[in-house]
Amino acid sequence: MINTKTFDFVWKYDVVLRNRSMTTHRTVIYARVSTDAQSHDSQIVELRSYCERRGWTDVQEITDRISGSKSSRKGLDQLMRDVRRGRVDVVLCYALDRLGRSLSHLVQLLDEFASHKTALIVPNAGLDTSADSPSGQLQLHILGAIAQFERSMIVSRVNSGLAAARARGVKLGRPAKRNPHYDAVARLRAEGLSGPAIAAKLSIGLPLTYKLIGQLKAEAEVAEAKAA
């Protein structure tokens, strides 16, 4: 069965290839390293050389020095703002893992590039969505299909975990609001008062008192189990 999400994803790039003129380019080189001990130089030098070979002169460079697992990066955020404003024709990157923090994030970026008629070129990966390249289109199909598979697996794992939790009697959802008498019952119980004495002292019903005492015992048992 054809995955419609994957088809739509690649179709957007087909439109980009047919409808845009690549005679002029507003190119952004994006480079990222993870630590202060690393340098962008090797990435930048190679990508500058690529631009020279293609005859591109309108080139901007954006760099990040941050872990790729971070959801927000100053440089990447700037790049995406420019893409959304229609200021970028081509994004040039040293490697795919320099751009996306995960496969699903990478496909999300590619989808947004396509929506704004921005091509992505990763020379080392042989990925070039600015040209009608069969290999580039194949990679887009594969990336889209794998990302969809990854999302399906995540949903399956989450559903399995929820089912297992329910089977163990775990209550899911937002925790219930603690009764306003809970702390007072806990204090009086610690002082050795019985359930009826606590109910009389706090002027609350005996069923509620025993319910709160039961919650205290359950929390104490959980704490003991964790400490063991």
N, C-alpha and C positions, 0 to 999 in steps of 0.2 A: 504494500500500500504506500502511495506517495505521501510524504509528510508535507502538509500544506504550509506549515511554518517555515520549513527549510526551503520550499519552492519560492515562497514570497520573499524570503531573505535574499536568495540568489537573483530573483527576477528584478529586484530593486537595483542591483548592480548592473544587470543587463541594460536597464533603462539609462543608468549613468553612462555606460559605454557608448550607447547610441546617440544620446542627446547632448553630450558635452563636447566642446572643442578643446583638444589638448595642445593647441599651438602656443598658448600662453599658460604659465603656471604660477600660482601663488603657493609655494611649497613651504611646509613646516617640517623641520627635522626635530624629532622627539627622541631624547636620550634619557636614560635613567640608570642610576647606580644605587646601591642599597646603603652604603656606609661612607663616612668621611674619608676612610682609608682608600676608597676606590676613586677612579677618575673617569670622566666622560670622554676623554681624549680619543681613545681608540674607536669608540662608536662614531664620534663627530667627524673624525678625519675620514673614515671610510664612506660615510654618508655624504660629506662634502664632495669627495671625489666622484661619487655616483652622480651628483647634481651637475658637476662639471662635464662629465661624459654625455649627459643628456642635454647639455646646453641651457640649463635652468639657472637663472640669475636672481630671480625674486625669491630669495630663500631666507626664512626666519628660523632661529634655533631656540628650542624650549627644552629645558633640562629639569630633572627632579633628582634629589638626593634623599631617597626615602625607600623603605621596604615596599615591595610590590604588593604586599598583602593589605596595605592601607587602602581604605575605601575612598579617601579624599587625598589628593595630591595637588599641590599648588600649581605645578607646571601642567599636569594633565587637565586640571580644571580650567586653566587659561586656554589650553588648546581646544577643549570642547566648546568653550564660549565663542571662540573665533569661528569654529566650524558651524555652530548654530547661527551665527551672523552672516554666513556666506563668504567669509574672508579667506577660506582655505580651499584650494583645489586638490592638493596632494599632501598626505601625511606620509613622511618617510621615517621608518623606524629600523633599528639595527636587528631586532629580534622580537618575535611576538610576545615573549615573556617580559620584555621591557615595557610593553604597553598595557596588556590586560592582567589583572590580578588572578583571574581564573578563566577557564574556558568559557563559562557562561557570561562573564563580564566582557571578555574579548568579543564574543558574538554580539553582545549588546552594543558595544562601541562600533563594530562593523555595520550593524543595522542603522545606527545613527549617522555614520558617515554616508551610507547609501542614501538616506533620506535627504541629506543636504548636498548631494552630488559631490562628495569628497572621496577621492580614491586613496587607497592604502597601498604602499609599496614597502615590502620587506625583502631586500635583495638576497639576504642570506637564506631566506626560506623559499625563494623563488616565487613569492606572492606579489602579483602586480595586477590590481584591479583597474588600472587606467588603460590597459590594453586588452584587446579581445584575445586573451590567452586561454587556450583550453585547460592548461595545467592550473592556471589561477582560478578558473571557474570550478574545476574539480576540487581544489582545496576549499573553496567556499562551501561547496556542497557537503564535503566531509566535516568541516568545522560546524556547520549548522546542524547536521545530523547527530554528531557526537554531543553537541551542547544540549540538544533536545533529549537525547538518551540520558545525559547526566541529570537533567532536571527531573525526568521521569523516575530515575533511581532515587533521587533525594526525596521525592514525594512518597515513593514506596517505603523507604526506610522510616520516614516520619510517621506514616500511617501504621507501620508495624510496631514502632515504639509506643505509639498511643494505645494501640490495641493491647500490647503487653502490659502497659501501665494500668489500664482499666481492669485487666484480668487480675492484677495484684491488689485491686481495691483502691488504687490511687485516684483521688478526686482531681479532675482536670479543670482548667479554667482559673479565673481570678479567685485568689484566696478569700474566704469569707471574712467579713469584718468582725474583729474580736469584740465580744460582749464587754460593755463598759464595767461590769462587775468582776471581770476575770482577774485583774490584778489584786483586787481586794480579797477575793476568795482564795487566791494563791497565798497571800500574806497570812490570812487567818488560818488557813489549813496548815501552813508552816508552823504556826503557833500552837498547833495541836487541837484546834476546835473541831467538833464533829459537824456533820452536814446540817442537822437541825439547828445547832447553835449558830452556825454561819448564816443560815437563812434568816433566823430571828434577828441577828445583829445587823444584817444588811437590809432587812425588810423586803426580802425577795422570796419567791416561791421555792419550795423544797425540790420540785423536779428540775428547775433551772440550776439550783445549787449543785445537785448531783451530776447534772450534765457538765457543768464547769469543772467539777472535781474529776470527772472522767477524762476530760480534755487534758487536765494537768497530769494525770497518770500516763496518758498516751504520749505526751511530749517528753515526760521523764524517761519512759522506756526507749523512745527514739534516741534521746541524748545518750543513754547508757549503751545502746547498741553501737552508736557512732564512736563512742570512746573505747569500746572493747577492741 
